[in-house]
Amino acid sequence: MRESEFVICHLRSQVRDLQSLLNYLESREAVGFDEYSFLHTRLREVIGRLKEMQRFSLQRGEQHGLRAQWLN
């Protein structure tokens, strides 16, 4: 799998997770303490994975920038 396909696949996964959380919230008449706790945990997981992607993309961008500067 190419790197760009990996990134796209990972981002789609995060969007699906967020969409499922939204669907869950929309299906509830009221949101109680247990639901807030569940949502907090799930959102922290999604945020953590998105931050990992951010670090990965930043590192890749810096590597390409260093390589381009060396060539010039």
All heavy atoms as a GROMACS GRO file, in nm:
protein
  612
    1MET      N    1   0.084  -0.117   0.000
    1MET     CA    2   0.000   0.000   0.000
    1MET      C    3   0.089   0.124   0.000
    1MET      O    4   0.182   0.134   0.078
    1MET     CB    5  -0.090  -0.003   0.124
    1MET     CG    6  -0.180   0.117   0.133
    1MET     SD    7  -0.286   0.123   0.281
    1MET     CE    8  -0.391  -0.015   0.255
    2ARG      N    9   0.059   0.215  -0.086
    2ARG     CA   10   0.136   0.339  -0.092
    2ARG      C   11   0.105   0.426   0.029
    2ARG      O   12   0.002   0.413   0.094
    2ARG     CB   13   0.102   0.417  -0.218
    2ARG     CG   14   0.152   0.352  -0.343
    2ARG     CD   15   0.130   0.439  -0.462
    2ARG     NE   16   0.012   0.523  -0.446
    2ARG     CZ   17  -0.064   0.563  -0.546
    2ARG    NH1   18  -0.037   0.527  -0.667
    2ARG    NH2   19  -0.169   0.640  -0.526
    3GLU      N   20   0.197   0.515   0.057
    3GLU     CA   21   0.182   0.602   0.174
    3GLU      C   22   0.056   0.687   0.166
    3GLU      O   23  -0.016   0.701   0.264
    3GLU     CB   24   0.305   0.692   0.183
    3GLU     CG   25   0.314   0.769   0.311
    3GLU     CD   26   0.444   0.845   0.321
    3GLU    OE1   27   0.549   0.787   0.291
    3GLU    OE2   28   0.438   0.962   0.360
    4SER      N   29   0.027   0.742   0.049
    4SER     CA   30  -0.093   0.826   0.035
    4SER      C   31  -0.220   0.744   0.058
    4SER      O   32  -0.315   0.793   0.119
    4SER     CB   33  -0.096   0.892  -0.102
    4SER     OG   34  -0.099   0.795  -0.204
    5GLU      N   35  -0.222   0.620   0.013
    5GLU     CA   36  -0.338   0.534   0.036
    5GLU      C   37  -0.355   0.505   0.185
    5GLU      O   38  -0.467   0.500   0.235
    5GLU     CB   39  -0.325   0.404  -0.042
    5GLU     CG   40  -0.335   0.422  -0.192
    5GLU     CD   41  -0.301   0.296  -0.268
    5GLU    OE1   42  -0.245   0.202  -0.208
    5GLU    OE2   43  -0.329   0.292  -0.388
    6PHE      N   44  -0.243   0.485   0.253
    6PHE     CA   45  -0.246   0.462   0.397
    6PHE      C   46  -0.306   0.582   0.469
    6PHE      O   47  -0.392   0.567   0.557
    6PHE     CB   48  -0.105   0.433   0.450
    6PHE     CG   49  -0.096   0.430   0.598
    6PHE    CD1   50  -0.143   0.321   0.670
    6PHE    CD2   51  -0.042   0.538   0.668
    6PHE    CE1   52  -0.134   0.319   0.810
    6PHE    CE2   53  -0.034   0.536   0.806
    6PHE     CZ   54  -0.080   0.426   0.877
    7VAL      N   55  -0.263   0.700   0.433
    7VAL     CA   56  -0.312   0.822   0.497
    7VAL      C   57  -0.461   0.839   0.472
    7VAL      O   58  -0.538   0.866   0.564
    7VAL     CB   59  -0.233   0.946   0.447
    7VAL    CG1   60  -0.297   1.076   0.495
    7VAL    CG2   61  -0.088   0.939   0.494
    8ILE      N   62  -0.503   0.819   0.348
    8ILE     CA   63  -0.645   0.834   0.314
    8ILE      C   64  -0.728   0.731   0.389
    8ILE      O   65  -0.834   0.763   0.444
    8ILE     CB   66  -0.664   0.822   0.162
    8ILE    CG1   67  -0.607   0.945   0.093
    8ILE    CG2   68  -0.812   0.804   0.126
    8ILE    CD1   69  -0.596   0.932  -0.058
    9CYS      N   70  -0.682   0.608   0.394
    9CYS     CA   71  -0.753   0.501   0.466
    9CYS      C   72  -0.766   0.535   0.613
    9CYS      O   73  -0.873   0.518   0.674
    9CYS     CB   74  -0.681   0.369   0.445
    9CYS     SG   75  -0.760   0.229   0.522
   10HIS      N   76  -0.659   0.584   0.672
   10HIS     CA   77  -0.660   0.620   0.814
   10HIS      C   78  -0.758   0.734   0.840
   10HIS      O   79  -0.834   0.730   0.938
   10HIS     CB   80  -0.520   0.657   0.859
   10HIS     CG   81  -0.508   0.678   1.005
   10HIS    ND1   82  -0.503   0.575   1.096
   10HIS    CD2   83  -0.501   0.792   1.078
   10HIS    CE1   84  -0.494   0.624   1.218
   10HIS    NE2   85  -0.492   0.755   1.210
   11LEU      N   86  -0.756   0.836   0.756
   11LEU     CA   87  -0.847   0.949   0.774
   11LEU      C   88  -0.992   0.907   0.757
   11LEU      O   89  -1.080   0.951   0.830
   11LEU     CB   90  -0.812   1.062   0.678
   11LEU     CG   91  -0.684   1.138   0.712
   11LEU    CD1   92  -0.650   1.237   0.602
   11LEU    CD2   93  -0.696   1.209   0.845
   12ARG      N   94  -1.018   0.820   0.660
   12ARG     CA   95  -1.155   0.770   0.642
   12ARG      C   96  -1.203   0.696   0.765
   12ARG      O   97  -1.318   0.706   0.805
   12ARG     CB   98  -1.162   0.680   0.519
   12ARG     CG   99  -1.165   0.757   0.391
   12ARG     CD  100  -1.185   0.666   0.273
   12ARG     NE  101  -1.190   0.745   0.152
   12ARG     CZ  102  -1.150   0.706   0.035
   12ARG    NH1  103  -1.099   0.584   0.020
   12ARG    NH2  104  -1.159   0.784  -0.070
   13SER      N  105  -1.113   0.620   0.825
   13SER     CA  106  -1.147   0.548   0.948
   13SER      C  107  -1.187   0.644   1.059
   13SER      O  108  -1.285   0.621   1.132
   13SER     CB  109  -1.029   0.460   0.991
   13SER     OG  110  -1.054   0.402   1.115
   14GLN      N  111  -1.113   0.753   1.072
   14GLN     CA  112  -1.144   0.851   1.176
   14GLN      C  113  -1.278   0.919   1.147
   14GLN      O  114  -1.357   0.944   1.240
   14GLN     CB  115  -1.033   0.955   1.187
   14GLN     CG  116  -0.897   0.899   1.219
   14GLN     CD  117  -0.900   0.793   1.325
   14GLN    OE1  118  -0.950   0.814   1.433
   14GLN    NE2  119  -0.846   0.677   1.295
   15VAL      N  120  -1.305   0.947   1.022
   15VAL     CA  121  -1.433   1.009   0.985
   15VAL      C  122  -1.548   0.913   1.016
   15VAL      O  123  -1.652   0.955   1.068
   15VAL     CB  124  -1.433   1.051   0.836
   15VAL    CG1  125  -1.572   1.090   0.790
   15VAL    CG2  126  -1.335   1.164   0.814
   16ARG      N  127  -1.530   0.784   0.987
   16ARG     CA  128  -1.633   0.685   1.018
   16ARG      C  129  -1.658   0.679   1.168
   16ARG      O  130  -1.774   0.670   1.213
   16ARG     CB  131  -1.594   0.547   0.967
   16ARG     CG  132  -1.624   0.526   0.821
   16ARG     CD  133  -1.611   0.380   0.782
   16ARG     NE  134  -1.478   0.326   0.804
   16ARG     CZ  135  -1.379   0.330   0.715
   16ARG    NH1  136  -1.399   0.385   0.597
   16ARG    NH2  137  -1.261   0.279   0.743
   17ASP      N  138  -1.552   0.684   1.248
   17ASP     CA  139  -1.568   0.683   1.394
   17ASP      C  140  -1.646   0.805   1.441
   17ASP      O  141  -1.736   0.794   1.525
   17ASP     CB  142  -1.433   0.678   1.464
   17ASP     CG  143  -1.366   0.543   1.455
   17ASP    OD1  144  -1.434   0.444   1.417
   17ASP    OD2  145  -1.246   0.534   1.487
   18LEU      N  146  -1.613   0.921   1.388
   18LEU     CA  147  -1.685   1.043   1.426
   18LEU      C  148  -1.830   1.037   1.380
   18LEU      O  149  -1.921   1.080   1.452
   18LEU     CB  150  -1.615   1.166   1.369
   18LEU     CG  151  -1.482   1.202   1.434
   18LEU    CD1  152  -1.413   1.312   1.356
   18LEU    CD2  153  -1.502   1.242   1.580
   19GLN      N  154  -1.854   0.983   1.261
   19GLN     CA  155  -1.990   0.970   1.210
   19GLN      C  156  -2.072   0.876   1.298
   19GLN      O  157  -2.188   0.902   1.327
   19GLN     CB  158  -1.989   0.919   1.066
   19GLN     CG  159  -2.126   0.913   1.002
   19GLN     CD  160  -2.189   1.049   0.985
   19GLN    OE1  161  -2.126   1.142   0.938
   19GLN    NE2  162  -2.315   1.062   1.025
   20SER      N  163  -2.011   0.767   1.343
   20SER     CA  164  -2.084   0.674   1.429
   20SER      C  165  -2.118   0.739   1.563
   20SER      O  166  -2.226   0.716   1.618
   20SER     CB  167  -2.007   0.544   1.449
   20SER     OG  168  -1.893   0.564   1.530
   21LEU      N  169  -2.027   0.821   1.616
   21LEU     CA  170  -2.057   0.894   1.740
   21LEU      C  171  -2.172   0.992   1.719
   21LEU      O  172  -2.261   1.004   1.803
   21LEU     CB  173  -1.934   0.968   1.790
   21LEU     CG  174  -1.823   0.883   1.849
   21LEU    CD1  175  -1.700   0.968   1.880
   21LEU    CD2  176  -1.870   0.812   1.974
   22LEU      N  177  -2.171   1.060   1.607
   22LEU     CA  178  -2.279   1.153   1.576
   22LEU      C  179  -2.412   1.080   1.563
   22LEU      O  180  -2.513   1.124   1.618
   22LEU     CB  181  -2.247   1.230   1.448
   22LEU     CG  182  -2.351   1.330   1.400
   22LEU    CD1  183  -2.372   1.438   1.504
   22LEU    CD2  184  -2.308   1.389   1.268
   23ASN      N  185  -2.413   0.968   1.492
   23ASN     CA  186  -2.535   0.889   1.478
   23ASN      C  187  -2.585   0.841   1.614
   23ASN      O  188  -2.706   0.841   1.640
   23ASN     CB  189  -2.512   0.769   1.386
   23ASN     CG  190  -2.490   0.809   1.243
   23ASN    OD1  191  -2.527   0.918   1.201
   23ASN    ND2  192  -2.426   0.724   1.167
   24TYR      N  193  -2.494   0.800   1.699
   24TYR     CA  194  -2.530   0.757   1.834
   24TYR      C  195  -2.598   0.870   1.910
   24TYR      O  196  -2.702   0.851   1.972
   24TYR     CB  197  -2.405   0.708   1.908
   24TYR     CG  198  -2.429   0.673   2.052
   24TYR    CD1  199  -2.490   0.553   2.087
   24TYR    CD2  200  -2.392   0.761   2.153
   24TYR    CE1  201  -2.512   0.521   2.221
   24TYR    CE2  202  -2.414   0.730   2.286
   24TYR     CZ  203  -2.474   0.611   2.319
   24TYR     OH  204  -2.496   0.581   2.451
   25LEU      N  205  -2.537   0.988   1.904
   25LEU     CA  206  -2.596   1.103   1.975
   25LEU      C  207  -2.733   1.139   1.919
   25LEU      O  208  -2.825   1.171   1.995
   25LEU     CB  209  -2.503   1.224   1.964
   25LEU     CG  210  -2.389   1.231   2.062
   25LEU    CD1  211  -2.300   1.350   2.030
   25LEU    CD2  212  -2.440   1.242   2.204
   26GLU      N  213  -2.744   1.137   1.789
   26GLU     CA  214  -2.872   1.174   1.727
   26GLU      C  215  -2.982   1.072   1.758
   26GLU      O  216  -3.100   1.107   1.757
   26GLU     CB  217  -2.855   1.187   1.576
   26GLU     CG  218  -2.775   1.309   1.537
   26GLU     CD  219  -2.751   1.321   1.388
   26GLU    OE1  220  -2.754   1.217   1.317
   26GLU    OE2  221  -2.729   1.434   1.342
   27SER      N  222  -2.946   0.949   1.788
   27SER     CA  223  -3.046   0.847   1.817
   27SER      C  224  -3.096   0.853   1.961
   27SER      O  225  -3.196   0.791   1.994
   27SER     CB  226  -2.988   0.708   1.789
   27SER     OG  227  -2.891   0.674   1.887
   28ARG      N  228  -3.028   0.926   2.046
   28ARG     CA  229  -3.064   0.935   2.187
   28ARG      C  230  -3.162   1.051   2.209
   28ARG      O  231  -3.145   1.159   2.153
   28ARG     CB  232  -2.940   0.959   2.273
   28ARG     CG  233  -2.825   0.864   2.251
   28ARG     CD  234  -2.853   0.726   2.295
   28ARG     NE  235  -2.876   0.726   2.439
   28ARG     CZ  236  -2.914   0.620   2.505
   28ARG    NH1  237  -2.934   0.507   2.444
   28ARG    NH2  238  -2.934   0.626   2.635
   29GLU      N  239  -3.264   1.027   2.291
   29GLU     CA  240  -3.356   1.136   2.325
   29GLU      C  241  -3.291   1.230   2.426
   29GLU      O  242  -3.310   1.352   2.420
   29GLU     CB  243  -3.485   1.079   2.382
   29GLU     CG  244  -3.572   1.014   2.276
   29GLU     CD  245  -3.706   0.972   2.332
   29GLU    OE1  246  -3.754   1.036   2.429
   29GLU    OE2  247  -3.763   0.877   2.279
   30ALA      N  248  -3.216   1.171   2.519
   30ALA     CA  249  -3.146   1.250   2.619
   30ALA      C  250  -3.008   1.187   2.638
   30ALA      O  251  -2.989   1.068   2.620
   30ALA     CB  252  -3.222   1.251   2.750
   31VAL      N  253  -2.914   1.271   2.672
   31VAL     CA  254  -2.778   1.224   2.694
   31VAL      C  255  -2.748   1.234   2.843
   31VAL      O  256  -2.750   1.343   2.901
   31VAL     CB  257  -2.676   1.306   2.612
   31VAL    CG1  258  -2.534   1.259   2.638
   31VAL    CG2  259  -2.709   1.301   2.464
   32GLY      N  260  -2.722   1.118   2.902
   32GLY     CA  261  -2.694   1.114   3.046
   32GLY      C  262  -2.547   1.105   3.076
   32GLY      O  263  -2.461   1.111   2.987
   33PHE      N  264  -2.517   1.089   3.204
   33PHE     CA  265  -2.378   1.083   3.249
   33PHE      C  266  -2.302   0.969   3.183
   33PHE      O  267  -2.188   0.986   3.140
   33PHE     CB  268  -2.373   1.069   3.401
   33PHE     CG  269  -2.233   1.057   3.454
   33PHE    CD1  270  -2.151   1.168   3.462
   33PHE    CD2  271  -2.183   0.934   3.492
   33PHE    CE1  272  -2.020   1.158   3.509
   33PHE    CE2  273  -2.052   0.922   3.538
   33PHE     CZ  274  -1.972   1.034   3.547
   34ASP      N  275  -2.364   0.851   3.173
   34ASP     CA  276  -2.297   0.736   3.112
   34ASP      C  277  -2.263   0.762   2.966
   34ASP      O  278  -2.155   0.726   2.918
   34ASP     CB  279  -2.384   0.610   3.122
   34ASP     CG  280  -2.397   0.561   3.265
   34ASP    OD1  281  -2.309   0.596   3.347
   34ASP    OD2  282  -2.493   0.488   3.293
   35GLU      N  283  -2.356   0.826   2.894
   35GLU     CA  284  -2.330   0.859   2.753
   35GLU      C  285  -2.216   0.960   2.740
   35GLU      O  286  -2.132   0.948   2.652
   35GLU     CB  287  -2.456   0.913   2.684
   35GLU     CG  288  -2.560   0.809   2.656
   35GLU     CD  289  -2.652   0.783   2.774
   35GLU    OE1  290  -2.645   0.859   2.873
   35GLU    OE2  291  -2.729   0.687   2.768
   36TYR      N  292  -2.215   1.060   2.828
   36TYR     CA  293  -2.106   1.158   2.824
   36TYR      C  294  -1.972   1.092   2.851
   36TYR      O  295  -1.872   1.123   2.786
   36TYR     CB  296  -2.129   1.271   2.925
   36TYR     CG  297  -2.223   1.378   2.877
   36TYR    CD1  298  -2.344   1.402   2.941
   36TYR    CD2  299  -2.191   1.457   2.766
   36TYR    CE1  300  -2.430   1.500   2.896
   36TYR    CE2  301  -2.277   1.555   2.721
   36TYR     CZ  302  -2.396   1.576   2.786
   36TYR     OH  303  -2.481   1.673   2.742
   37SER      N  304  -1.970   1.001   2.945
   37SER     CA  305  -1.846   0.930   2.976
   37SER      C  306  -1.800   0.848   2.856
   37SER      O  307  -1.682   0.850   2.820
   37SER     CB  308  -1.869   0.841   3.097
   37SER     OG  309  -1.752   0.770   3.128
   38PHE      N  310  -1.892   0.776   2.794
   38PHE     CA  311  -1.862   0.698   2.676
   38PHE      C  312  -1.811   0.787   2.563
   38PHE      O  313  -1.708   0.758   2.500
   38PHE     CB  314  -1.987   0.621   2.631
   38PHE     CG  315  -1.976   0.558   2.496
   38PHE    CD1  316  -1.899   0.443   2.477
   38PHE    CD2  317  -2.041   0.612   2.387
   38PHE    CE1  318  -1.889   0.385   2.351
   38PHE    CE2  319  -2.032   0.555   2.262
   38PHE     CZ  320  -1.955   0.441   2.244
   39LEU      N  321  -1.881   0.896   2.537
   39LEU     CA  322  -1.842   0.988   2.429
   39LEU      C  323  -1.706   1.051   2.457
   39LEU      O  324  -1.624   1.066   2.366
   39LEU     CB  325  -1.947   1.097   2.411
   39LEU     CG  326  -2.081   1.048   2.355
   39LEU    CD1  327  -2.185   1.158   2.365
   39LEU    CD2  328  -2.065   1.001   2.213
   40HIS      N  329  -1.681   1.087   2.580
   40HIS     CA  330  -1.552   1.145   2.616
   40HIS      C  331  -1.439   1.047   2.585
   40HIS      O  332  -1.338   1.085   2.524
   40HIS     CB  333  -1.551   1.184   2.764
   40HIS     CG  334  -1.423   1.244   2.809
   40HIS    ND1  335  -1.322   1.170   2.866
   40HIS    CD2  336  -1.376   1.371   2.801
   40HIS    CE1  337  -1.220   1.249   2.893
   40HIS    NE2  338  -1.250   1.371   2.855
   41THR      N  339  -1.458   0.923   2.624
   41THR     CA  340  -1.356   0.821   2.599
   41THR      C  341  -1.334   0.802   2.449
   41THR      O  342  -1.220   0.799   2.402
   41THR     CB  343  -1.397   0.688   2.664
   41THR    OG1  344  -1.413   0.709   2.804
   41THR    CG2  345  -1.293   0.580   2.640
   42ARG      N  346  -1.441   0.789   2.375
   42ARG     CA  347  -1.430   0.767   2.230
   42ARG      C  348  -1.367   0.887   2.159
   42ARG      O  349  -1.283   0.871   2.071
   42ARG     CB  350  -1.568   0.738   2.168
   42ARG     CG  351  -1.630   0.606   2.209
   42ARG     CD  352  -1.553   0.485   2.154
   42ARG     NE  353  -1.522   0.492   2.014
   42ARG     CZ  354  -1.600   0.450   1.915
   42ARG    NH1  355  -1.714   0.393   1.941
   42ARG    NH2  356  -1.563   0.463   1.789
   43LEU      N  357  -1.405   1.007   2.200
   43LEU     CA  358  -1.347   1.126   2.138
   43LEU      C  359  -1.198   1.137   2.169
   43LEU      O  360  -1.120   1.176   2.082
   43LEU     CB  361  -1.421   1.252   2.182
   43LEU     CG  362  -1.556   1.275   2.117
   43LEU    CD1  363  -1.628   1.392   2.185
   43LEU    CD2  364  -1.543   1.299   1.968
   44ARG      N  365  -1.158   1.104   2.290
   44ARG     CA  366  -1.016   1.106   2.325
   44ARG      C  367  -0.938   1.008   2.237
   44ARG      O  368  -0.827   1.037   2.194
   44ARG     CB  369  -0.995   1.073   2.473
   44ARG     CG  370  -1.055   1.172   2.570
   44ARG     CD  371  -0.985   1.301   2.575
   44ARG     NE  372  -0.850   1.282   2.625
   44ARG     CZ  373  -0.760   1.376   2.630
   44ARG    NH1  374  -0.790   1.496   2.590
   44ARG    NH2  375  -0.639   1.352   2.675
   45GLU      N  376  -0.996   0.892   2.210
   45GLU     CA  377  -0.931   0.793   2.123
   45GLU      C  378  -0.914   0.848   1.982
   45GLU      O  379  -0.806   0.837   1.922
   45GLU     CB  380  -1.012   0.664   2.120
   45GLU     CG  381  -1.012   0.587   2.249
   45GLU     CD  382  -1.112   0.472   2.249
   45GLU    OE1  383  -1.184   0.451   2.149
   45GLU    OE2  384  -1.120   0.403   2.352
   46VAL      N  385  -1.021   0.906   1.928
   46VAL     CA  386  -1.015   0.962   1.792
   46VAL      C  387  -0.915   1.076   1.787
   46VAL      O  388  -0.833   1.084   1.694
   46VAL     CB  389  -1.155   1.009   1.745
   46VAL    CG1  390  -1.146   1.086   1.615
   46VAL    CG2  391  -1.250   0.890   1.731
   47ILE      N  392  -0.918   1.163   1.886
   47ILE     CA  393  -0.824   1.276   1.890
   47ILE      C  394  -0.680   1.226   1.896
   47ILE      O  395  -0.592   1.278   1.828
   47ILE     CB  396  -0.856   1.370   2.008
   47ILE    CG1  397  -0.987   1.444   1.981
   47ILE    CG2  398  -0.742   1.467   2.034
   47ILE    CD1  399  -1.044   1.515   2.102
   48GLY      N  400  -0.657   1.123   1.975
   48GLY     CA  401  -0.522   1.065   1.985
   48GLY      C  402  -0.474   1.012   1.851
   48GLY      O  403  -0.359   1.035   1.812
   49ARG      N  404  -0.562   0.942   1.779
   49ARG     CA  405  -0.522   0.890   1.648
   49ARG      C  406  -0.499   1.002   1.547
   49ARG      O  407  -0.407   0.995   1.464
   49ARG     CB  408  -0.626   0.790   1.598
   49ARG     CG  409  -0.624   0.660   1.677
   49ARG     CD  410  -0.710   0.554   1.613
   49ARG     NE  411  -0.849   0.590   1.604
   49ARG     CZ  412  -0.943   0.558   1.694
   49ARG    NH1  413  -0.910   0.488   1.800
   49ARG    NH2  414  -1.068   0.594   1.676
   50LEU      N  415  -0.580   1.108   1.554
   50LEU     CA  416  -0.560   1.221   1.464
   50LEU      C  417  -0.429   1.294   1.496
   50LEU      O  418  -0.359   1.339   1.404
   50LEU     CB  419  -0.678   1.317   1.471
   50LEU     CG  420  -0.807   1.266   1.407
   50LEU    CD1  421  -0.923   1.360   1.440
   50LEU    CD2  422  -0.791   1.251   1.257
   51LYS      N  423  -0.395   1.304   1.622
   51LYS     CA  424  -0.267   1.367   1.660
   51LYS      C  425  -0.149   1.284   1.610
   51LYS      O  426  -0.048   1.339   1.568
   51LYS     CB  427  -0.260   1.388   1.811
   51LYS     CG  428  -0.344   1.503   1.859
   51LYS     CD  429  -0.328   1.525   2.008
   51LYS     CE  430  -0.410   1.644   2.053
   51LYS     NZ  431  -0.395   1.669   2.198
   52GLU      N  432  -0.163   1.151   1.616
   52GLU     CA  433  -0.059   1.065   1.561
   52GLU      C  434  -0.042   1.091   1.412
   52GLU      O  435   0.071   1.098   1.361
   52GLU     CB  436  -0.094   0.918   1.583
   52GLU     CG  437  -0.082   0.872   1.726
   52GLU     CD  438  -0.133   0.730   1.746
   52GLU    OE1  439  -0.149   0.657   1.646
   52GLU    OE2  440  -0.159   0.693   1.861
   53MET      N  441  -0.154   1.105   1.340
   53MET     CA  442  -0.148   1.134   1.197
   53MET      C  443  -0.082   1.270   1.173
   53MET      O  444  -0.006   1.287   1.078
   53MET     CB  445  -0.287   1.136   1.136
   53MET     CG  446  -0.341   1.002   1.094
   53MET     SD  447  -0.235   0.914   0.981
   53MET     CE  448  -0.252   1.007   0.833
   54GLN      N  449  -0.112   1.366   1.258
   54GLN     CA  450  -0.053   1.498   1.245
   54GLN      C  451   0.098   1.490   1.261
   54GLN      O  452   0.172   1.549   1.181
   54GLN     CB  453  -0.113   1.592   1.349
   54GLN     CG  454  -0.058   1.734   1.341
   54GLN     CD  455  -0.113   1.821   1.452
   54GLN    OE1  456  -0.147   1.773   1.561
   54GLN    NE2  457  -0.123   1.949   1.426
   55ARG      N  458   0.145   1.418   1.362
   55ARG     CA  459   0.290   1.403   1.383
   55ARG      C  460   0.354   1.331   1.265
   55ARG      O  461   0.460   1.370   1.218
   55ARG     CB  462   0.316   1.326   1.513
   55ARG     CG  463   0.299   1.409   1.638
   55ARG     CD  464   0.348   1.336   1.762
   55ARG     NE  465   0.269   1.220   1.794
   55ARG     CZ  466   0.159   1.222   1.869
   55ARG    NH1  467   0.115   1.336   1.919
   55ARG    NH2  468   0.094   1.110   1.895
   56PHE      N  469   0.288   1.228   1.216
   56PHE     CA  470   0.339   1.153   1.102
   56PHE      C  471   0.352   1.243   0.979
   56PHE      O  472   0.456   1.246   0.912
   56PHE     CB  473   0.245   1.035   1.071
   56PHE     CG  474   0.280   0.960   0.947
   56PHE    CD1  475   0.385   0.869   0.947
   56PHE    CD2  476   0.208   0.979   0.830
   56PHE    CE1  477   0.417   0.798   0.832
   56PHE    CE2  478   0.239   0.909   0.715
   56PHE     CZ  479   0.344   0.819   0.716
   57SER      N  480   0.248   1.321   0.950
   57SER     CA  481   0.252   1.406   0.832
   57SER      C  482   0.355   1.518   0.848
   57SER      O  483   0.422   1.556   0.753
   57SER     CB  484   0.114   1.464   0.802
   57SER     OG  485   0.072   1.550   0.904
   58LEU      N  486   0.370   1.568   0.971
   58LEU     CA  487   0.470   1.672   0.995
   58LEU      C  488   0.611   1.617   0.973
   58LEU      O  489   0.694   1.680   0.907
   58LEU     CB  490   0.457   1.726   1.137
   58LEU     CG  491   0.554   1.837   1.177
   58LEU    CD1  492   0.534   1.959   1.089
   58LEU    CD2  493   0.534   1.873   1.323
   59GLN      N  494   0.637   1.496   1.024
   59GLN     CA  495   0.767   1.434   1.005
   59GLN      C  496   0.795   1.408   0.857
   59GLN      O  497   0.905   1.434   0.809
   59GLN     CB  498   0.775   1.302   1.081
   59GLN     CG  499   0.781   1.318   1.230
   59GLN     CD  500   0.768   1.185   1.302
   59GLN    OE1  501   0.735   1.084   1.242
   59GLN    NE2  502   0.792   1.186   1.432
   60ARG      N  503   0.696   1.359   0.786
   60ARG     CA  504   0.714   1.332   0.643
   60ARG      C  505   0.740   1.461   0.567
   60ARG      O  506   0.823   1.467   0.479
   60ARG     CB  507   0.593   1.260   0.585
   60ARG     CG  508   0.569   1.123   0.644
   60ARG     CD  509   0.684   1.030   0.619
   60ARG     NE  510   0.698   1.004   0.478
   60ARG     CZ  511   0.803   0.953   0.420
   60ARG    NH1  512   0.907   0.919   0.493
   60ARG    NH2  513   0.808   0.934   0.290
   61GLY      N  514   0.668   1.567   0.603
   61GLY     CA  515   0.688   1.695   0.538
   61GLY      C  516   0.827   1.751   0.563
   61GLY      O  517   0.891   1.806   0.474
   62GLU      N  518   0.876   1.736   0.686
   62GLU     CA  519   1.010   1.783   0.719
   62GLU      C  520   1.116   1.703   0.644
   62GLU      O  521   1.213   1.759   0.595
   62GLU     CB  522   1.034   1.773   0.869
   62GLU     CG  523   0.958   1.876   0.950
   62GLU     CD  524   0.972   1.856   1.100
   62GLU    OE1  525   1.027   1.752   1.142
   62GLU    OE2  526   0.926   1.944   1.174
   63GLN      N  527   1.096   1.573   0.631
   63GLN     CA  528   1.191   1.490   0.558
   63GLN      C  529   1.198   1.531   0.412
   63GLN      O  530   1.306   1.541   0.355
   63GLN     CB  531   1.152   1.342   0.568
   63GLN     CG  532   1.175   1.283   0.704
   63GLN     CD  533   1.125   1.140   0.714
   63GLN    OE1  534   1.073   1.086   0.617
   63GLN    NE2  535   1.139   1.081   0.830
   64HIS      N  536   1.082   1.557   0.352
   64HIS     CA  537   1.082   1.600   0.212
   64HIS      C  538   1.145   1.739   0.198
   64HIS      O  539   1.216   1.765   0.101
   64HIS     CB  540   0.940   1.600   0.156
   64HIS     CG  541   0.886   1.463   0.134
   64HIS    ND1  542   0.932   1.379   0.036
   64HIS    CD2  543   0.790   1.394   0.200
   64HIS    CE1  544   0.867   1.264   0.042
   64HIS    NE2  545   0.780   1.270   0.141
   65GLY      N  546   1.122   1.826   0.296
   65GLY     CA  547   1.180   1.960   0.292
   65GLY      C  548   1.332   1.954   0.303
   65GLY      O  549   1.403   2.024   0.231
   66LEU      N  550   1.384   1.870   0.392
   66LEU     CA  551   1.528   1.856   0.407
   66LEU      C  552   1.590   1.799   0.280
   66LEU      O  553   1.696   1.842   0.236
   66LEU     CB  554   1.560   1.765   0.526
   66LEU     CG  555   1.531   1.824   0.664
   66LEU    CD1  556   1.554   1.718   0.772
   66LEU    CD2  557   1.619   1.946   0.690
   67ARG      N  558   1.524   1.701   0.221
   67ARG     CA  559   1.575   1.640   0.099
   67ARG      C  560   1.578   1.743  -0.014
   67ARG      O  561   1.675   1.753  -0.088
   67ARG     CB  562   1.487   1.521   0.059
   67ARG     CG  563   1.551   1.432  -0.042
   67ARG     CD  564   1.469   1.308  -0.069
   67ARG     NE  565   1.424   1.243   0.053
   67ARG     CZ  566   1.303   1.189   0.068
   67ARG    NH1  567   1.218   1.191  -0.030
   67ARG    NH2  568   1.270   1.134   0.181
   68ALA      N  569   1.475   1.826  -0.024
   68ALA     CA  570   1.469   1.926  -0.129
   68ALA      C  571   1.576   2.033  -0.109
   68ALA      O  572   1.639   2.078  -0.204
   68ALA     CB  573   1.330   1.991  -0.133
   69GLN      N  574   1.602   2.074   0.017
   69GLN     CA  575   1.705   2.174   0.043
   69GLN      C  576   1.842   2.119   0.009
   69GLN      O  577   1.928   2.191  -0.042
   69GLN     CB  578   1.700   2.217   0.189
   69GLN     CG  579   1.580   2.300   0.223
   69GLN     CD  580   1.573   2.332   0.372
   69GLN    OE1  581   1.663   2.298   0.448
   69GLN    NE2  582   1.466   2.397   0.413
   70TRP      N  583   1.865   1.993   0.039
   70TRP     CA  584   1.996   1.933   0.010
   70TRP      C  585   2.022   1.930  -0.140
   70TRP      O  586   2.134   1.952  -0.184
   70TRP     CB  587   2.000   1.791   0.067
   70TRP     CG  588   2.130   1.725   0.043
   70TRP    CD1  589   2.246   1.744   0.113
   70TRP    CD2  590   2.162   1.629  -0.057
   70TRP    NE1  591   2.345   1.666   0.064
   70TRP    CE2  592   2.297   1.594  -0.044
   70TRP    CE3  593   2.089   1.570  -0.160
   70TRP    CZ2  594   2.360   1.503  -0.128
   70TRP    CZ3  595   2.151   1.479  -0.243
   70TRP    CH2  596   2.286   1.446  -0.225
   71LEU      N  597   1.919   1.905  -0.218
   71LEU     CA  598   1.936   1.900  -0.364
   71LEU      C  599   1.966   2.035  -0.422
   71LEU      O  600   2.034   2.047  -0.523
   71LEU     CB  601   1.811   1.840  -0.430
   71LEU     CG  602   1.789   1.692  -0.403
   71LEU    CD1  603   1.653   1.650  -0.460
   71LEU    CD2  604   1.899   1.608  -0.464
   72ASN      N  605   1.917   2.140  -0.360
   72ASN     CA  606   1.940   2.276  -0.413
   72ASN      C  607   2.074   2.317  -0.375
   72ASN      O  608   2.155   2.372  -0.377
   72ASN     CB  609   1.835   2.374  -0.360
   72ASN     CG  610   1.700   2.342  -0.418
   72ASN    OD1  611   1.689   2.292  -0.529
   72ASN    ND2  612   1.595   2.371  -0.342
   0.00000   0.00000   0.00000
